[in-house]
Every structure is written in C-alpha cells, then in structure tokens.
Amino acid sequence: AGAGAGAGPRLGVRRGAGAGPGSGGRSPRRGSRSGAGAGPRVSESRLGVRLIAVSPAPTPPLLPSPGSRSQNVRQLYALVCETQRYSAVLDSVIHSAGLLQAEKKLKPNLAKVLVYELLLGRGLRGGGRWKPVLSRHKARLQAEFARLKVKRCVSRNEDLLESVPGAAQVAKLPRFVRVNTLKTKLDDAVDYLKREGYSYQGRASGLDELQALEGKRFFLDSLLPELLVFPSGTDFHKHPLYQAGHLILQDKASCLPATLLAPPPGSHVIDACAAPGNKTSHLAALLKNQGKIFAFDLDAGRLATMATLLTRAGVSCCEIANKDFLSVSPSDPRYCQVQYILLDPSCSGSGMASRQLEEPGAGSSSQERLQALAGFQRRALSHALSFPALQRLVYSTCSVCQEENEDVVRDVLQQIEGTFRLVHVLPPWPERGLRTFPGAEHCLRASPETTLTGGFFVAVLERAGGSSGSEPQSLAEEPAPNIAPKKKKRRPKPLTT
Ligand SMILES: C[S@@+](CC[C@H](N)C(=O)[O-])C[C@H]1O[C@@H](n2cnc3c(N)ncnc32)[C@H](O)[C@@H]1O
C-alpha cells in the first residue's frame, strides 16, 4: 500500500511549512495535530495557493508545545482527554456549584481541568494560585457531584457518562470508511482487509445489522457506494491503507453531499468552503480526476492541511484558493463551465458527535451566533446560485438547528423566485427535513438515533427546467414541486437575519 507518487492538487507548496490550527468552521482541527505550532501564511497565486512564510501561532494553553521535553506529556495528555470525556458532567457540577460566578477571573476551561482533578482525578496536585481558591469551593463541588449522581441514579463515576442523554448512542455509532477509488478499488480494499482477519459480510440489508456489528466483521453500506462499515471503536488511524490514502475516514452523513451532487467525470465543480477537504477528495474520486474542482476556503491553516490530505488521496484535478467564496465572481470566465457547486459552509456544528455528549443547553449555540451563521449561510447559498452555468447544488451542514438548515433553504428559494428547486433525493433515507415549508421533506437529515451517523443536513437544488444529466442511477430522485412564490414582485425579499 504505497503512498503513490501521483500528481497532487495544483499547489505551489514550499515544503516544511507546518499546518497551523484552523480558525473557521466546525470541522476537526487536523492542522493543529500535524503542525509544528506554526501557521503558514498563504497567498493566492495563479496556481491556487502558495505557502510563502511561516509565522508563529499560539500553542493551545493546556498542551505542551510540540517537541516539549516535559516529563509529563503523557499525563498531561491523559488529563486533557479525560477532562474532555467528562466535559458535560464537569460543566453541570461547576454550574450548580456557582464556581464561575464566584470566581470571575477563573477561565471555564481551566476550571474544568481543576475540577476534574479535584473530583475525578488524583486530587489537586497542580493548580498554582488557583489551588487555594478551588480548595475553598471543594465541599460545595463535592456535594454537587454527589447530588448529580443521586439525580442520575448512578454510583460509579463512569456511569455518569452513560447517563448523559445521547451519549450511549454516540458511543455505539459504527465507524464508516470510504474507499478512495482514486487509489484503489473496493474489491482490492476488501481483500486486503480480509487478509488481515476482517470478516466481510457483504452489503448490509439495513441499519439494524450495522448497529449490531461486533469484532472484526464489516459490511458494505446499504445505501452509499464504496462505504465500508465497521463496529464502533474500530480505529484505522494507524492502518497502512489509511496512511496511504486508500481509505478515508469519513462519516456516512458527510459522504452524502458529494454522492448527491454526483458530478460526472470531466465536469467543472466549485467546492465553496472546502477545507479540510474530505468532501473535495470525494468529489475528485467521482470525477475520476477528470475535469476541475475549484476549492475555496478562508482559512489558510485549514487549507494547508487540505493540501496534504488531497496529495495523500491522489487528487490531481483541484485548484485551491485562499479566498472568501463571497468574493468569487460568478462572471469570471474561469467559472463559466461550473455546473456543480458543493456548499458546506461554517455552521454551529451542533450535530457533531462530540457536541452531543454535552448537556442539553451547555453546547447549544446562542441565538445571536446562530443568526450570524445563518446570515452567512444565506448569503453564500444565494451567491452560489448566481453562477450562470450552475445546474445542481448541494447545501450541507453538520448542524441540527432549523435556523441553519430548512430556514436558510426556504428563504433563499423564495428569494430566487423559481430559478432553482429542491430535488427529492435518496427516497429510502429514513430522516427527512423538518416540515417547516412545503417541500422541506425533500431534504435529508441525519442523526445518531435514526441514521447511526452524526447530525447532518443536506439539500439538493437543481435549476428549474434544466438537466444536469447527472442523476445518480442508484440513488433515485425526482424534482420537487416548486415552492417559490408566483412571480409578481421583481424585488427580492431582503435577507434579514
Ligand atoms: C464546515 S467547514 C468545511 C468542511 C469541508 N467541506 C470538508 O468536508 O472537509 C467550513 C469551512 O468554511 C470555511 N469558510 C468560512 N467562511 C468562508 C468564506 N466566506 N469563504 C470560503 N470559506 C469559508 C471555513 O474556514 C471552514 O473551513
């Protein structure tokens, strides 16, 4: 399983520049893991992006800087992981004990680590000037912790995790692995895994089979092509097929956008908010690297990570630009053949598994933030729909909030007055859009409970009266009735947020 030297994305990357932590969106901050604590500056060039300089980026406060000689790196890592695992429990105890109200200068994340050590760890060993402060609140914190256990009818600390609403479901979700057809074939990947002792069960007949997966058994997903399904907890990060880019670790819900956009080989596609690029590499696989993907993102650090991932995945048809998608001109001749757009904008991330482990309310976005995100999402969607040759667009978020999903689609469809319509995709998909407007059920929703995935939303829009000629054969679909108001007024409805 060699990495394959094939041509990578069209990038002028000066090697040695580490990827810095991303700043926008809600996707995993892979850059921060691989980077050497330095954020590359990215400049636009004719070829996409070019990394031109490295500037220092702040190191996350609780982690040792990369290369640290601290003796306690392992302990520190374990402390951070455990604190994160108990995050919802700690939030609840800190809140009921009124710790942050009493100690206004204590930062919430630091409070969480200190309270973890105090209540669940080996007692407060560090803590510096906060140690005596925490000691003052110790009795109250312990009492609230005990009260929480009584309330949740558990005696062991571990059981508190199980008792968090949704946590059990999230913990049991199967692991989805996309076979990267730019680098290998489905059959070859399956054979390789079988030789390693995995037991292939063929195509799953439904979600029940996926939920019951155990040991080394694995399935082909019942709906999406080239998607393998393993028992929860299966970890492929160190697997040679993953490291060589033959397998992509991608949730099933996150495979929906490219699958449903279905650009045929040779077409021109825009990936409007692309980094870190899992959906871009999926698009490239569908294009068989024939045609062109114009990938944009505002965040240079995430784009640097994306360049590495795309190279590893063998993507050679992608031009990456560090650019605000809203500033990309639809009349630019470079995009005159763009018939497909994937728009996966920054969102609250309220559907992500890690967020669902938090207490209800603790991780929910404030109304103000939601409105700001929804404002951007509306602008991005209506901008995308103004590309003259566009035939088909997929709008997706990993949010479960109606404000960022059905409301955005409804408002923009009304604004564009019938030029695009929603397409009813993937009829067997069990969870549909919230019925907040006629046609919303044509959208897809995903959730741990219903689809065994993270929370997600997808809408597919197609130019009315046009044909992209790209209907995915296996994923039957039909155009939905137009929900736009009858053409009376010429002026578009203002997009208030
Ligand atoms: C949800 S993430 C995209 C994930 C990506 N599609 C994938 O599958 O890997 C949203 C991305 O939008 C980017 N973004 C936010 N505002 C943007 C803008 N105005 N133009 C381009 N990218 C933007 C963020 O930097 C972030 O990387």
Ligand as a Chemical Component Dictionary entry (heavy atoms), coordinates in Angstrom:
data_LIG
# 
_chem_comp.id                   LIG 
_chem_comp.type                 NON-POLYMER 
_chem_comp.pdbx_formal_charge   0 
_chem_comp.three_letter_code    LIG 
# 
loop_
_chem_comp_atom.comp_id 
_chem_comp_atom.atom_id 
_chem_comp_atom.alt_atom_id 
_chem_comp_atom.type_symbol 
_chem_comp_atom.charge 
_chem_comp_atom.model_Cartn_x 
_chem_comp_atom.model_Cartn_y 
_chem_comp_atom.model_Cartn_z 
_chem_comp_atom.pdbx_ordinal 
LIG C1  C1  C 0  -17.716 23.028 7.550 1  
LIG S1  S1  S 1  -16.163 23.516 7.120 2  
LIG C2  C2  C 0  -15.945 22.750 5.546 3  
LIG C3  C3  C 0  -15.632 21.290 5.631 4  
LIG C4  C4  C 0  -15.240 20.714 4.297 5  
LIG N1  N1  N 0  -16.286 20.906 3.306 6  
LIG C5  C5  C 0  -14.883 19.248 4.381 7  
LIG O1  O1  O 0  -15.722 18.414 4.082 8  
LIG O2  O2  O -1 -13.778 18.931 4.765 9  
LIG C6  C6  C 0  -16.488 25.169 6.673 10 
LIG C7  C7  C 0  -15.304 25.852 6.068 11 
LIG O3  O3  O 0  -15.762 27.088 5.544 12 
LIG C8  C8  C 0  -14.693 27.988 5.600 13 
LIG N2  N2  N 0  -15.252 29.330 5.365 14 
LIG C9  C9  C 0  -15.928 30.119 6.225 15 
LIG N3  N3  N 0  -16.305 31.258 5.611 16 
LIG C10 C10 C 0  -15.863 31.173 4.338 17 
LIG C11 C11 C 0  -15.936 32.047 3.209 18 
LIG N4  N4  N 0  -16.552 33.237 3.277 19 
LIG N5  N5  N 0  -15.369 31.646 2.058 20 
LIG C12 C12 C 0  -14.746 30.459 1.966 21 
LIG N6  N6  N 0  -14.633 29.605 3.006 22 
LIG C13 C13 C 0  -15.195 29.958 4.169 23 
LIG C14 C14 C 0  -14.098 27.738 6.956 24 
LIG O4  O4  O 0  -12.773 28.187 7.016 25 
LIG C15 C15 C 0  -14.200 26.219 7.050 26 
LIG O5  O5  O 0  -13.013 25.617 6.654 27 
# 
loop_
_chem_comp_bond.comp_id 
_chem_comp_bond.atom_id_1 
_chem_comp_bond.atom_id_2 
_chem_comp_bond.value_order 
_chem_comp_bond.pdbx_ordinal 
LIG C1  S1  SING 1  
LIG S1  C2  SING 2  
LIG S1  C6  SING 3  
LIG C2  C3  SING 4  
LIG C3  C4  SING 5  
LIG C4  N1  SING 6  
LIG C4  C5  SING 7  
LIG C5  O1  DOUB 8  
LIG C5  O2  SING 9  
LIG C6  C7  SING 10 
LIG C7  O3  SING 11 
LIG C7  C15 SING 12 
LIG O3  C8  SING 13 
LIG C8  N2  SING 14 
LIG C8  C14 SING 15 
LIG N2  C9  SING 16 
LIG N2  C13 SING 17 
LIG C9  N3  DOUB 18 
LIG N3  C10 SING 19 
LIG C10 C11 SING 20 
LIG C10 C13 DOUB 21 
LIG C11 N4  SING 22 
LIG C11 N5  DOUB 23 
LIG N5  C12 SING 24 
LIG C12 N6  DOUB 25 
LIG N6  C13 SING 26 
LIG C14 O4  SING 27 
LIG C14 C15 SING 28 
LIG C15 O5  SING 29 
# 
